[in-house]
Amino acid sequence: MSTRGSSLPAETSTELPLKVPFTMAVSLIYACRSFGKENKQMKINLLIADDEELIRKGLIARLSYLGFEFGEILEAETGTEALEAVRLHDISIAVTDIRMPDMDGLAFIREAKKLSPHLRFMVLSGYAEFEYAKTALNLGASAYLLKPLSNNDLKEEMEKLITHVEQDTRIRRDMTSRKKLEEKNTAYTLEKEVNALLHEPGRDNSGNDKYPAFYHSISSAPENRLLLGIINIEEKSCENNFCKDDTELIRFAVKNVFDEIRSPSKVLLVNSIIHRYQMYAVFESSSEHASLRREVEQFFLEMRAVLEKQMGIYLTMGTSSQTHRLSSGILGEAESALRQRTIYGDGNLYFYEDNTVFSGKSFPSSELYFLEQYLIQGNVNSILKLLSQLFSEEMLQSCGVSYVRILWVRILNLLLKYYEPEIRKYIGVEDLLHNFRALDELCLPQKIHSYISETISDCISKHGMQDASSKDKIQLATQYIKKHYNENLSINGLAELYNMSPNYFSSVFKRELDQSAVNYITEVRMEKAREYLKDTDLSVIEIAENVGYEDSQYFFRVFKKTTGVTPLQYRQQYRIDTSM
């Protein structure tokens, strides 16, 4: 895939979901600061997908000749590359051929609509493919043109598409503006109500009419449990990336990450009007006591992992006991829990109900410090020895299940801090966090110790796996293609096989072999097809199937394009040459 007007980096990450909060926060802050300035004319980005480079270049030239200007024009020679472009770029219009290798135009439209519902499509089709074009229209294509294209038809349809895009954009912009204004007003009212409930003695949430925003945001069911968490943003961790006056930007970024995290319980997050670096999280759930605690633990660990990795921001949270009413009393409990950080360190989660767990006992702070050092070193033997001490039968019987849960949360904190990429790739953050339930089911001390030891060992072993270099991976990919040429090969499938993003895989492949992966697959298949034509009497249809083409007509076109003759002409010429 190539672009005009911008360049893509050699490697583009396709991970997820939670990777953009900081950049989103910064861009939105500056957007707010520039509110009211004259909007510049919207630039429309165009994608052209066709396996013929001459057609792509010719179409770009004709659009320029007809006076069309685009913010960015991207090219793709396969449906997979086109889909990757939609995934990575803000594309408004896609011009696609019906017939392309790897993924045809119809499949591309179907998948692209899932990624970008507002994307408009123009379909290019030959006369013999008219039924395909009708299907494309049913899938959501806005226009189709039959080859060969006339300038008048191209101009007329492109103008229609641009008009539709501009109308769609205006409508979405108006709806977004109205929604943001409504959300801003609601958020401001909610913040005032929560702060009033927490800071004004004698108030509680027993009167629905007094706190409409709060009650609109949570259920009023009397049996539901509430839990207050004070999220403390560690000020020192913000010094490298933010100015002192950027407190609102920091809290905005934290809120943005919060909005991306899904929790089984209902969670509200508002700013504290008393402390610049604090926010209040109100959890509500109809679940049992232990279940709500698990949800809070999962929420905190996910928030902390993302903010630390993406922005270098560290969080500490202190939580109240579970209650049915929000009041200044539970604020005091949460503050008491948060004060534990002065003894046991920042970056952890503290529950008010745990304040008595280590009453008369010493919290294993030094052991956790050494555990962190061993995790950094990847020293499995020392880790296992230390875990034997932390989870000895004597300690478990003395401190009970709360001790196990506190230590497990601390250990998860460390794992997410140092092994987060491996956990996401091989284990899954959700699976790891949901494994809190496993601790409830493991009643024997040796089973608890074994479970936690295996989890840590698994993270370290995955971390220690040495991936082959990009060059070695491409070499392995070529061997795989030669062996599996008759299967349904795709760039996405090959990239996933070698733990690379599709875009990066394609880029490295072309760099190492001086040709695209699609061309290489075609080259291997054509070589095998020539062997079948020379050594067997199989029909063209059978040979097409044997080398990975379900559509024999498409195979016929590709063979003639690469060799200059039809399959039967090639067979006849070979037999004439060998008989002489």
C-alpha positions in Angstrom: 0.0 0.0 0.0 1.3 3.5 -0.8 0.2 7.0 0.0 0.3 10.3 -1.6 0.6 13.4 0.6 2.0 11.6 3.6 4.2 8.7 4.5 3.5 5.7 6.7 6.1 4.5 9.2 7.8 1.2 8.5 5.9 -0.4 11.4 2.5 0.6 12.5 1.0 -1.0 15.6 -2.5 -2.4 15.4 -3.0 -3.0 19.1 -5.4 -1.8 21.1 -7.9 -0.3 22.3 -6.5 1.6 25.0 -3.5 3.0 23.3 -4.6 6.5 22.4 -5.9 8.2 25.6 -2.9 10.7 26.0 -3.0 11.9 22.3 -6.7 12.1 22.4 -6.7 14.1 25.6 -4.1 16.6 24.2 -5.8 17.0 20.9 -9.2 17.6 22.6 -7.7 20.1 25.0 -6.2 22.1 22.2 -9.4 21.8 20.2 -11.2 23.4 23.1 -8.7 26.2 23.3 -9.1 27.0 19.7 -12.9 26.8 19.8 -14.5 29.6 17.9 -11.8 29.9 15.3 -12.9 29.6 11.7 -13.0 26.0 10.5 -10.8 25.2 7.6 -12.3 23.5 4.6 -12.6 19.8 5.2 -10.1 17.7 3.3 -11.4 14.4 2.0 -9.1 11.4 2.0 -9.4 8.9 -0.9 -8.5 5.3 -1.2 -8.0 3.5 -4.5 -7.9 -0.3 -4.4 -7.0 -2.1 -7.6 -4.5 -4.8 -8.4 -3.4 -3.0 -11.5 -0.9 -0.2 -10.8 -1.6 1.4 -14.1 -5.3 1.7 -13.4 -4.6 3.2 -9.9 -2.1 5.8 -11.3 -4.4 6.5 -14.2 -7.4 7.1 -12.0 -5.3 9.5 -9.8 -4.2 11.5 -12.9 -7.8 11.7 -14.2 -9.2 12.9 -11.0 -6.5 15.6 -10.8 -7.3 16.5 -14.4 -11.0 16.8 -13.6 -10.1 19.3 -10.8 -10.6 17.1 -7.7 -8.4 17.8 -4.7 -8.0 15.4 -1.8 -6.3 15.7 1.5 -4.6 12.3 1.0 -4.7 9.7 -1.7 -3.9 6.1 -0.6 -3.3 3.2 -2.9 -3.8 -0.6 -2.3 -3.3 -3.5 -4.6 -5.3 -6.0 -2.6 -8.4 -6.0 -0.5 -6.3 -6.8 2.6 -4.1 -3.8 2.1 -7.2 -1.7 1.5 -8.7 -2.9 4.7 -5.5 -2.0 6.6 -5.7 1.5 5.1 -9.2 1.9 6.4 -8.1 0.7 9.8 -5.2 3.1 10.0 -6.4 6.2 8.2 -9.5 8.5 8.2 -10.7 7.7 4.8 -14.0 9.2 3.4 -14.2 7.6 -0.1 -12.9 4.2 -1.3 -12.8 3.4 -5.0 -12.4 -0.4 -5.4 -12.2 -2.9 -8.1 -14.4 -6.0 -7.8 -11.7 -8.5 -8.7 -8.5 -8.4 -6.6 -6.2 -11.1 -5.2 -6.3 -12.1 -1.5 -9.6 -10.4 -0.7 -12.0 -9.3 -3.4 -13.9 -6.0 -3.5 -17.1 -7.3 -2.1 -15.4 -8.8 0.9 -13.4 -5.6 1.4 -16.6 -3.5 1.4 -18.3 -5.8 3.8 -15.4 -5.7 6.3 -14.6 -2.0 5.8 -18.2 -1.0 6.7 -17.7 -2.7 10.1 -14.6 -0.5 10.7 -15.9 2.7 9.2 -19.8 2.8 8.9 -19.7 6.2 7.2 -17.2 5.3 4.5 -18.6 5.8 1.0 -17.7 3.4 -1.8 -17.4 3.6 -5.6 -17.1 0.2 -7.3 -15.3 -0.4 -10.6 -16.6 -3.3 -12.6 -16.3 -5.0 -15.9 -19.4 -5.9 -17.9 -19.1 -9.6 -17.0 -19.1 -8.7 -13.4 -22.4 -6.7 -13.4 -24.0 -9.0 -10.8 -21.1 -8.4 -8.5 -21.7 -4.7 -8.8 -25.3 -5.1 -7.8 -24.3 -7.1 -4.8 -21.9 -4.3 -3.9 -24.7 -1.8 -4.0 -26.7 -4.0 -1.6 -23.7 -4.0 0.7 -23.7 -0.2 0.9 -21.7 1.0 -2.1 -22.9 4.5 -3.2 -22.0 4.2 -6.9 -20.5 1.9 -9.5 -18.9 2.5 -12.8 -18.4 0.1 -15.6 -15.0 -0.2 -17.3 -13.7 1.5 -19.4 -14.5 4.7 -17.4 -15.6 7.9 -19.1 -14.5 11.3 -17.6 -18.1 12.5 -17.5 -19.3 9.5 -15.5 -16.3 9.6 -13.2 -16.8 13.3 -12.5 -20.5 13.0 -11.9 -20.3 10.1 -9.5 -17.3 11.5 -7.6 -19.1 14.9 -7.1 -22.1 13.0 -5.7 -19.9 11.1 -3.3 -18.1 14.2 -2.1 -21.5 15.9 -1.5 -22.7 12.9 0.5 -19.5 12.9 2.5 -19.8 16.6 3.3 -23.4 16.3 4.3 -22.6 13.3 6.5 -19.8 15.2 8.2 -21.9 18.2 8.9 -24.7 16.1 10.4 -22.2 14.2 12.6 -20.5 17.4 13.7 -23.8 19.0 14.7 -24.9 15.9 16.6 -21.5 15.6 18.3 -21.5 19.3 19.4 -25.0 19.0 20.9 -24.1 15.7 22.6 -20.9 17.2 24.0 -22.7 20.2 25.4 -25.3 18.0 27.0 -22.6 15.8 28.5 -20.6 18.7 29.7 -23.6 20.2 31.6 -24.5 16.8 33.1 -20.9 16.1 34.1 -20.6 19.5 35.8 -23.8 19.0 37.7 -22.8 15.5 38.7 -19.4 16.7 40.0 -21.1 19.3 42.2 -23.6 16.9 43.6 -21.0 14.2 44.4 -18.7 16.7 46.1 -21.6 18.1 48.1 -22.6 14.7 49.3 -19.0 13.9 50.4 -17.9 17.2 51.9 -21.0 18.6 53.5 -21.7 16.9 56.9 -25.2 15.6 57.3 -25.9 15.1 53.7 -26.5 11.7 52.1 -28.1 10.4 48.9 -31.4 9.5 50.4 -33.3 12.2 48.6 -33.7 11.6 44.9 -35.0 15.0 44.1 -32.0 16.8 45.7 -29.5 15.1 43.5 -31.1 14.4 40.1 -27.8 14.1 38.2 -26.4 11.6 40.7 -29.6 9.5 40.7 -29.8 9.6 36.9 -26.3 8.1 36.8 -26.9 5.3 39.3 -29.7 2.9 40.2 -31.9 3.9 43.1 -32.4 0.3 44.1 -32.0 0.2 47.9 -30.3 -3.2 47.9 -27.5 -2.1 45.7 -24.1 -1.5 47.2 -22.0 1.6 46.9 -18.2 1.9 47.3 -16.2 5.1 47.1 -12.7 5.2 45.8 -10.3 8.1 46.0 -8.0 8.0 43.0 -4.8 9.9 43.9 -2.7 10.9 40.9 0.9 10.8 42.0 2.1 14.4 41.4 5.8 13.5 41.0 4.9 11.1 38.1 3.4 13.9 36.1 6.5 16.2 36.3 8.2 14.8 33.2 5.3 15.1 30.8 3.2 17.9 32.1 3.5 21.5 33.3 2.2 22.5 36.7 -0.8 24.2 35.2 -1.9 21.1 33.3 -3.9 19.6 36.2 -7.1 19.7 34.2 -5.4 18.0 31.2 -4.1 15.2 33.4 -7.5 14.6 35.0 -9.1 14.8 31.5 -6.7 12.1 30.3 -7.4 9.9 33.3 -11.2 10.3 32.6 -10.5 9.4 29.0 -8.9 6.1 30.0 -11.7 5.5 32.5 -14.3 5.8 29.7 -12.5 3.1 27.7 -12.5 0.5 30.5 -15.5 -1.7 30.9 -16.6 -2.8 34.4 -19.4 -5.2 35.4 -20.5 -2.7 38.0 -21.6 0.9 37.3 -18.8 3.4 37.9 -18.9 7.2 38.1 -15.7 9.3 38.0 -15.7 13.0 39.0 -13.0 15.5 39.9 -12.4 16.4 43.5 -13.0 20.2 44.0 -10.7 20.1 47.1 -7.6 18.3 45.8 -6.2 19.1 42.4 -4.7 15.6 41.9 -7.6 13.6 43.2 -10.7 12.1 41.7 -13.7 10.2 43.1 -14.8 6.9 41.7 -18.2 5.7 42.9 -18.9 2.0 42.3 -22.4 0.6 42.4 -23.3 -3.1 42.1 -26.1 -5.5 43.0 -23.5 -8.2 43.4 -22.3 -9.7 46.7 -19.6 -8.2 48.8 -16.7 -10.2 47.4 -17.8 -9.7 43.8 -17.8 -5.9 44.1 -14.3 -6.0 45.6 -13.1 -8.1 42.6 -14.6 -5.6 40.2 -12.8 -2.7 42.0 -9.5 -4.6 41.9 -9.9 -5.2 38.2 -10.8 -1.7 37.5 -7.8 -0.2 39.4 -5.3 -2.6 37.9 -6.4 -1.9 34.3 -6.5 1.9 34.9 -3.1 1.9 36.5 -1.5 -0.4 33.8 -2.7 1.8 30.9 -1.9 5.2 32.4 1.6 4.1 33.6 2.5 2.6 30.2 1.0 5.3 28.0 1.6 8.4 30.0 3.9 7.6 32.9 1.2 8.5 35.4 1.0 6.5 38.6 -2.2 6.1 40.5 -2.9 5.1 44.1 -6.5 4.4 45.3 -8.0 4.1 48.7 -11.6 2.8 49.0 -14.3 2.9 51.6 -16.3 0.0 53.0 -19.4 -1.0 51.1 -22.5 0.9 51.9 -25.9 1.9 50.6 -25.5 5.7 50.9 -22.9 8.2 49.8 -21.9 10.5 52.6 -19.0 12.3 54.3 -18.6 9.2 56.5 -17.4 6.9 53.7 -15.2 9.7 52.4 -13.4 9.5 55.8 -13.0 5.7 55.3 -11.6 6.1 51.8 -9.1 8.8 53.1 -8.0 6.5 55.9 -7.4 3.7 53.4 -5.5 6.1 51.1 -3.2 7.1 54.0 -1.8 3.6 54.0 0.3 4.6 51.0 2.6 6.6 53.4 3.5 3.3 55.0 3.3 0.7 52.2 4.0 2.8 49.2 2.3 4.5 46.2 0.9 2.9 43.2 -1.3 0.4 45.1 -4.9 -0.2 46.0 -5.9 0.0 49.6 -9.3 -1.1 51.1 -10.5 0.3 54.3 -11.7 -3.1 55.4 -8.0 -4.3 55.2 -6.7 -1.9 57.7 -7.1 -4.5 60.4 -5.6 -7.5 58.4 -2.1 -6.8 59.6 -3.0 -5.6 63.0 -0.2 -6.8 65.3 1.6 -8.3 62.3 4.2 -6.9 60.0 3.2 -6.3 56.4 5.8 -8.0 54.1 7.0 -4.7 52.5 10.6 -5.8 52.2 9.6 -9.2 50.6 7.6 -7.4 48.0 10.5 -5.1 47.3 12.8 -8.0 46.6 10.1 -9.7 44.6 10.0 -6.6 42.3 13.8 -6.8 41.9 13.6 -10.5 41.0 10.8 -9.8 38.5 13.0 -7.2 36.8 15.9 -9.7 36.6 13.6 -12.6 35.6 15.1 -14.6 38.4 12.6 -17.4 38.6 14.3 -19.5 41.3 14.5 -16.5 43.7 10.9 -15.6 43.0 9.7 -19.1 43.7 11.6 -19.2 47.0 10.2 -15.8 48.0 6.7 -16.9 47.1 7.1 -19.9 49.4 7.7 -17.6 52.3 4.9 -15.1 51.4 2.3 -17.9 50.9 3.4 -20.3 53.6 0.8 -22.3 55.4 1.6 -20.4 58.6 1.0 -17.0 57.0 -2.2 -18.1 55.2 -3.7 -19.5 58.4 -2.6 -16.5 60.4 -3.9 -13.8 58.1 -6.7 -15.4 56.1 -8.0 -14.9 52.6 -7.7 -11.1 52.8 -4.0 -11.4 53.1 -3.9 -13.5 49.9 -6.0 -11.0 48.0 -3.9 -8.0 49.1 -0.7 -9.7 48.1 -2.2 -10.9 44.8 -3.2 -7.4 43.9 0.3 -6.2 44.7 1.8 -9.0 42.6 -0.6 -8.2 39.7 0.5 -4.6 39.9 4.1 -5.7 39.4 3.3 -8.1 36.6 1.3 -5.5 34.7 4.1 -3.0 35.2 7.0 -5.2 33.9 5.3 -7.9 31.8 2.2 -6.1 30.3 3.1 -6.8 26.6 3.5 -10.5 27.3 0.3 -10.7 29.3 -1.7 -9.0 26.6 -0.2 -11.1 23.9 -0.1 -14.6 25.5 -2.3 -14.6 28.5 -4.8 -11.7 28.2 -5.3 -9.0 30.8 -8.9 -9.9 31.2 -8.1 -13.5 31.8 -5.5 -12.6 34.4 -7.7 -10.2 36.2 -10.7 -12.5 36.2 -8.5 -15.1 37.9 -9.4 -13.5 41.2 -12.2 -16.0 41.2 -9.7 -18.8 41.2 -8.3 -17.7 44.5 -11.8 -18.0 46.1 -12.0 -21.6 44.8 -8.6 -22.7 46.0 -8.9 -23.4 49.7 -5.7 -25.3 50.3 -2.5 -23.2 50.9 -0.4 -25.3 48.6 -2.9 -24.9 45.8 -2.9 -21.1 46.2 0.9 -21.0 46.3 1.1 -23.3 43.2 -1.4 -21.2 41.3 0.3 -17.9 41.8 3.8 -19.4 41.2 2.6 -20.9 37.9 1.1 -17.6 36.8 4.3 -15.7 37.5 6.5 -18.3 35.9 4.3 -18.3 32.8 4.7 -14.5 32.4 8.4 -14.7 32.8 8.8 -17.5 30.4 6.8 -15.7 27.7 8.8 -12.6 28.4 12.0 -14.6 27.8 11.0 -16.0 24.5 13.3 -14.7 21.9 11.4 -13.7 18.7 13.2 -14.3 15.5 14.4 -11.2 13.7 12.1 -9.6 11.1 14.4 -11.0 8.4 14.2 -14.5 9.8 10.4 -14.3 10.1 10.1 -13.3 6.4 12.4 -16.3 5.5 10.0 -18.5 7.5 7.1 -17.0 5.7 8.5 -17.7 2.3 9.0 -21.3 3.2 5.4 -21.5 4.5 4.1 -20.0 1.3 6.0 -22.6 -0.8 4.5 -25.4 1.3 1.0 -24.1 1.6 0.6 -22.3 -1.8 -2.6 -24.3 -2.5 -4.4 -23.0 0.6 -6.3 -19.7 1.2 -3.3 -17.5 2.0 -3.8 -14.0 3.2 -1.6 -11.2 4.5 -3.5 -11.0 7.7 -3.1 -14.7 8.3 0.6 -14.7 7.5 1.2 -11.7 9.7 -0.6 -13.2 12.6 1.3 -16.5 12.2 4.6 -14.6 12.8 3.3 -12.1 15.4 3.5 -9.1 13.1 1.0 -6.5 12.1 -0.2 -6.9 8.5 1.1 -3.5 7.5 4.6 -4.2 9.1 4.7 -7.7 7.6 4.0 -6.3 4.1 6.6 -3.6 4.5 9.4 -5.9 5.7 8.5 -8.6 3.1 8.9 -6.0 0.3 12.1 -4.7 1.8 13.7 -8.2 2.1 12.5 -9.7 -1.2 12.1 -6.5 -3.3 8.5 -7.6 -4.1 5.2 -7.6 -2.3 3.9 -10.7 -0.5 1.0 -10.9 -2.9 3.3 -10.9 -5.9 5.4 -13.6 -4.2 2.4 -15.8 -3.6 1.3 -15.3 -7.2 4.8 -16.1 -8.4 4.9 -19.4 -6.4 1.5 -20.4 -7.6 2.3 -19.6 -11.2 5.5 -21.7 -11.0 3.5 -24.7 -9.6 0.8 -24.1 -12.3 3.5 -24.3 -15.0 4.7 -27.6 -13.5 1.2 -29.0 -13.6 0.8 -27.9 -17.2 4.1 -29.5 -18.2 3.9 -32.7 -16.2 0.2 -33.6 -16.1 -3.0 -33.7 -18.2 -5.1 -32.0 -15.6 -7.6 -29.4 -16.9 -7.2 -25.7 -16.3 -10.0 -25.8 -13.7 -8.3 -28.6 -11.8 -4.9 -26.9 -11.9 -6.4 -23.6 -10.7 -7.9 -25.4 -7.7 -4.6 -27.2 -7.0 -2.6 -23.9 -6.9 -5.1 -22.1 -4.6 -7.5 -20.4 -7.0 -11.2 -21.1 -6.6 -12.1 -18.9 -9.6 -10.6 -20.5 -12.7 -11.3 -17.4 -14.8 -9.3 -15.3 -12.4 -6.5 -17.9 -12.5 -6.7 -17.7 -16.3 -6.2 -13.9 -16.2 -3.4 -14.0 -13.7 -1.5 -16.7 -15.7 -1.8 -14.8 -19.0 -0.7 -11.6 -17.3 2.4 -13.2 -15.8 3.5 -15.5 -18.7 2.1 -13.7 -21.7 0.1 -16.7 -22.9 -2.9 -18.7 -21.8 -2.5 -21.9 -19.8 -3.4 -24.1 -22.8 -1.0 -22.2 -25.1 1.8 -22.7 -22.6 1.1 -26.4 -22.4 1.0 -26.7 -26.2 4.2 -24.7 -26.7 6.0 -26.7 -24.1 5.1 -30.0 -25.7 6.1 -28.8 -29.1 9.5 -27.6 -27.8 10.2 -30.9 -26.0 9.1 -33.1 -29.0 11.7 -31.5 -31.3 
